Amino acid sequence: MDLTRELLLPYQGLDASDGLCHIRVYEQPGRLPVVIAGGLDDNPGTSVTLAIETVAATVQRSEFSDGREFRLIEHYRDPLDGRQAASYSLVHFSHRPLQESPEIEGEFRHPRWEPIDDVEELLDCKVTAWKRGLYTARAVAGEQGERLRSELADDGRRVREEILMLPSRASLPS
């Protein structure tokens, strides 16, 4: 497969802080596109794993707005199971009618992770991996990536500060 697009993708977090992940899109005629979503070391918000349904829906809107299907792989910044190399898992979703859980968009429900032994073999191409501490917005996208990460972090901080400034229930008039 060929790496056709690479970007930093902001996504809605589960709390006041939106997240930022590294997206790589691999395509080859006759095969479903494969998207690797990587959790950056300096992600200012919810982890990719915790927001995987939202990440998938954001990828759908951003990269496949024509409705094309794709396979999603999560790239973990920290090795799993004591492995020295980066870890990857194919994420499977099952369908549930939108009316049952309107807070999660579309087809991306009930995620299940299937570990991948060799992502390069699966994709039939070289896949870049960063060492721990070096997988950052700046490393992936330079100054522009750092600016985006900083804006998301500042927005989340502002929202958290506003939440903290709300009066307590005890001080509210009855």
N, C-alpha and C positions, 0 to 999 in steps of 0.2 A: 504494500500500500504506500501511497505518497502522502507526506505531510502537506496539506493544502492551505491550512489556516492555523494561525497561532495568535492568541490574544489573552488579555486579562479581562475577566468577566465578573462584574459586580453582581451579587445576588442578594435577595432579601433574607436577612437573618431571622432567627427564631426569637431574638430579643431586640433591644434597641440598636444593635450594631449590625449593619449589613456586612456581608462577607465579600471576599475577593479571591477568585481562584484563577489558575492558569489553565487555559483550554487549548488543546491541540486536536485538530480535526485531520483524520487520515481517510483518504478515499482511493477507490480503485473501481473502474467500471465493472459492473456485474456483482458487486458486493455492497452490503450495507455500510455506510460510513461508520467509522469508529471514532469516538470522542474520548480523549483522556482528560479528566478533570483532576488537577493537582492542587492539593492544599498547601499554600505558601507558608513558609516559616513566619512571615510577618502579616498573615491574614488578620485584619483588625476586628473580625466578627466571628459569627458562628462557623464552626468547622464544616468542611464539605460533607463529612460523614453524617453529621446531625441534620444538615439541610439538603440531603441528597435529592429529595423529591423536588424541592424548589430549584436546585441547581439544574436538574434535568429539564424542568419546565422553562427555565431561563435559556438554556442551550437551545431548546426547541424554538423559542421565539426569536432568538438572536441569529442562529445559524441555519435552521431548517423551517423557516416560517411557511414554506410551501407544504408542510405537513409530512415531509419525508421522514421515515423511521431512521433510527441510528442506534448503535450499541454504545453504551456508556461504561467506561472503565474509570475507577477511582485510583489515583496514584497517591500513596501515602508518603508523607515527607519523612516519617520515622519507620524504620524497618519493623516488620512484624515477626513474631515467633523467633526472635534472636538472630534473624538473617542479617547479613552484612550489607546486602544490596537493597535497593528500593523495592517496595512491594506494590503490587497491583491486584485489583479485584474487578471482575466483570460484575456489573450491577444489573440484576433482573428486577423488573417491576411487574405487578399484576394490575389488571383493570378493576376499578370500582366506580360505580356511577358517581358523577360529580355532585349530585344532590346529597349523597351520604356524607361527604366531607368537602364542603365548598371552599375551605381554607387552603386546600392543596389543589393545584391546577391539574386538569387533564388526566392523562393516562399514567402518570407516574405515582403509583401507590404501592404500598407493601414491599419495600425494597428487600432484596436478598443479595448477599455478596458471595461470589464464587472466586476464591483465590486463583490467580493465574501464575503458573510456574515460570513461564518465559514469555513476556509481553512482546519481545522482538520476534520470536518464532510465530506468535499469533498474528502479528501485523506484517511479518515478512519484511521488516526494515529495522534500521537502527533507531533507538529511542533514547534521547538524552535524559540523563538523571543528574540531579544536583546533589552535592554533599550536604549533610545536615548543617543548618545555619546559613547556607548559601543560596537556598531556594527562596528568593525574595522578589518582590515586585520590581525592585531596581535591577536585579540580576536578569530578570526576564525581559523587561521593557524599558530599562534606562530611567532617565529623569521623569519621563512622562508616566511611567509605572509607579514611581515613588510618589508623584503628585496625586495620582488617583488613590493610592493607598492612604496617603495622609488626609485627603478630603473625606474618605469614608470613615477613617478613625476619628477625625474631628467632628463629623456629623453625629457619630455614635456617642461620643463624649458629651456633646451638646445636649442630645436627647436624654442621656442618663442624668446630666446635671439638672435639666428641667424636671425630670421625674423626681429627683431627690429634693427639689425645691417645693414640691407640693405640700400643702399643710397636712398634718396628721388628722385622722378621723376625730381624735379627741378635741382638736381645736376648731373643728367646723361647727358653725351654728346649727342648732337643731330645728 
